[in-house]
Amino acid sequence: MKTINASEANRHFSRLLREVAQGETYTVVSRGKPVASIAPAGKEASLRRQAKKALLERLNHQSVTGDRDWTRDDLDRE
């Protein structure tokens, strides 16, 4: 994964997209902080969907442990 600042990504966006189409992944930073990732659509999206599905299946079959002082709505607000 490569890192590129936002202004450089803006100036060289066509080149950036060509490299992404060839499989490169970029993290875009603004003022030194990561703000976005640019990755090939098919590969990363597919991996994320698979990971999310596996996580949800595991969580749905896992028993509840510990005390809870929060609700699902609390999580959605943050």
Secondary structure, 3 states (H helix, E strand, C coil): CEEEEHHHHHHCHHHHHHHHHCCCCEEEEECCEEEEEECCHHHHHHHHHHHHHHHHHHHHHCCCCCCCCCCHHHHHHC
